[in-house]
Amino acid sequence: MSENLFDLSGQVALVTGASRGLGQYFARALARAGANLILTSRKQADLTPFVSEIEALGRKALPLELNVRDQRSIERMASAAEQAWGQVHILVNNAGCNARKPALDVTWDDWNMVLDTNLRGTFFVAQQMARRMIEHGYGRIINIGSVTSVFGYAGLAPYGASRGGVRQLTMSLADDWGKHGITVNCLAPGWFRTEQNKMLYEDKEWVEYLVDRIPVKRAGQPHDLDGAVVFLASEASRYITGQTLLVDGGISTGAMRATVKPPSS
């Protein structure tokens, strides 16, 4: 074992949903810590520029097609990853989607799309990779949740249900697979600007409203997640499993706007 508990040299990390957004930031952080990468997207060609970027960091990168709503696609990806690398040490279960609308407007198809992607997809990708990790007696599974794993917000009913489910799923899998040397944790970002929510950040008043509720007084920046994902992927977290790590600037403390007078005791 390296004296540096955060060193991932010689390890292979699989990051799903890596064609854009936070998935790419997770992959960069793991690559900088020493890991080689398996990157997935629904369209393999979408990964080409990012593969070149990872290789420019001195790491190897394998792009694979993956649709987490398709069981056969998950199985093909897992088999290809195993054939190419032998052992995959780290899984970052990042692929996800959202349907942002009032609860009364959510359709049957909206619900299925979000839950199938964020919850069912997370489980079956984890299951396929865990089968292989068990053979080696080692694994780090990081399921990506959200502040909505612990908080509810209007307009996010399916998304919140899926992310709350990811938190519960994480605890169950941690209990199931701990005896095999596998840790399973949930990394839960707070409010970060992504492709899914960028339209919100175009509303200056909304951003001010949001930031007023965050104790550190700013929205998240993607690099704020670097340390957390490397920590959960590394030996530094070897005795931590089944946990949800909120990286949210403190918004989950339930902070109120400064303009709201706190109740008298």
N, C-alpha and C positions, 0 to 999 in steps of 0.2 A: 504494500500500500504506500502511495506517495505521502510524504510528510505534509504536503498541501492537501488538506481535506476537500478542497474545492476543485482539484485538478481532475479533468475528465479525459486526459490523454489516453489513447488506445481504446476508448469506448465508442459505441455507436448509438446515436440517438435518432429516433423516429419522431418527426413532427408532422402531424396532419394539418391540413388547411394552411399550407405554407406558400401559397402563391401570392399572398398579400397580407397586409395588416400585422396584427400582433404575432401571428405565426412566424413571420419572418424575423421579427425581433427576438423571439424565443430561440430560433435557430441560430441567429448570429451570436447570441450570448453563449450558447452551448459550444459553438465552433470556437469562439475566443477562449473558452475554458479548456479546449483540447479535443472535443468530440468530433468524429466524423458524422455525417448526416445522411439520413434517408428523408426525403421531402416528398410530400404527397399533395395532390390537387385533383379535382375532377377531370381537368384537362392537363395531361403531362406537359404539353408544349408551353403552358403558362409558366412552368417552372424554369425554363431554359435560362432567362437572364439571372435568376437568383442562384441557380447552380453555379454559374460563372462567378458570381460574387463570393460564394462560399469557398470555391476553389482558389480564389485570389487571396483568401485568408490562410491558405496553406492546408486546407482540409479537403477530404474527399466528400463528394455529394452525389447521391443516387436519386434521380427523380422517378416517382412511380405514380401511376394513375390510381385514384381511389375515390369511390362514391360511397360514403358511409351509410347511405340509405339502401345499399344493395349488398346483401350478405355474400354473394359470390365475389363481388368486387373486393370486399374485405379479405376474404380467404385468398384470393389471387395475390393481393398486395402482401399479405403476411408470408405467403410461400416464396414470393419473389425476394422479399427482404431477407428471409432466412437463407435462400440459395446464394444470394450475393454476398452476405456478410457473415453468415454462420450464426453469430450471436448478436442480438439487439439488447443493449443494456438498459436503455432509457426510452420511454414512450411519453410524448407530450400530446395528449388527446385534445387538440385545439379546434378541429373543424366544427363550425357552428353556423347558425343562421338566426334570423329574427323576422317577426312580422309585427311591426309596431302599429297598433291601431286600438281604438277603444274596445273594451271587452264585448260590447253588444255588436260590434262589426266583425269579430273574429269568425272566420268560416271553418267548417270541418276540415277543409284542405289546409288552411293556415295552421291549424292545430297539429295535424299530422306531419306537415313539413317540419315544423320547429321541433316537435318531440321526437320524431324519427331521426332527425339529424343530431340534435344536441344530447339526447338521452339514450335512445336505443343505439345510435351509432357509436357513442362513447363506450357503452357497455360491450358491444360485440368486437370493436377494435381492441379494447383491453383484454377481452377473453382470448382472442386469437394470439395476441402477443404474450399473454401470461402462460398459455400452453407451452410456448417455446422457452420463456424465462424459467419456468419450473424445471425444465430439463437441465438448466445450468445452475439452479439454486440461487439465482440473483436477478433482481430487476428493480427498476424505479419507474413507477407509473405516476404521471402527473396529469390529472384530469383538470381541464380548465373550466372553472365555474365563473362566478360573477358576484358582485355585491348583492345581486338579486337572488343569490343562493340563500341569503339570510334576511333580506329586506324585500318588501313588495312595493311596486310602483305602478301607478295607473298607466294603461296603455301597453303593458308588458305581461299580460296574463300567461300566454303560452310560454314565453321566454322565461319568466320567473318560475313557472312550474317545472320547466326543463332543468334550469340551473339549481333549483332546490333539490330536484331529483338527483342531479350529479353529486351534490354534497352527501346525500344519504347513501347513494350507490358507492361512493368513495369509502365510507365507513364500513359498509358490508364487505367490499372486496378486500379491504385491509385486513379484516378479521379472517376472511377466507384464505388469503394467500400469504399471510405473514410467516407461516411455518415453512414456506418455501424460499424464504430470503427475499421476498418482494415487498417493498413498501408502496403504498397507494395513498396519495395525498391530493388535495384539491387546491389549486392556485386560483384565487378569486380576485380579479381586478375590480377596482371601483370604476369611476367614470373616466374613460380614456376615449379620445377621438379615434374612430375607426371608420372604415368604409360603410359599415352598417348604420352608424349614427351621425355621420358628418353633417347632415342637414341641421341637426340640433345646434351645432356649434357655430352655425351661420347666424344664429339669433343672439345678438349681443345681450339682450335683456335676460334671456334664459341662462346664458353663461354666467352672468353676474349673480343670478339667483342660485345657480348651482354652487359656484365658488364660495358664496356666503355660508353655505352649509358644510363646507369641507374645512376642518380645523387647520390644515396647512395652507389654506387659502389659494389653491390652484387646482386645476384639473390634472389628471395624471399624464405624464409623458411616457412614451413607450419604454425608454431606458430605465424607468423606475421599476420595471419588472425583471431586469436582467439578474440582479442578485438573488431574487426569490427563486427564479427557475433553476439557476445553477445550484443554489443551496439544496433544493428538493431533489435534484438529479444526482447529487454528489454524496460522498461518504460523510460529509458534515451533518447530514440529516438521517443517518442510519438508524437512529432509535426514535424516529418520528414517523408515525403512520396513522392513517385514518383522520387526518386533521385538515381543516380548511384554513389556509393562510390568506387573509384579506390584505390586499395591497391597494388601499383605497383613500389614503390621505386622512383617514380617520372619520369618513362620513358615516360609517357604521356605528359610531358612538351615539348617533341620533342628535347631532348638534343642530341647533335652531339658528335662524337668521339673526344677525346682530340687531335688527330692527324690532325683533320680537322680545318683549320684556319677559324675563323668566318669572315664573310664579313665585310669590312670596312664601316663605316657609312657615 
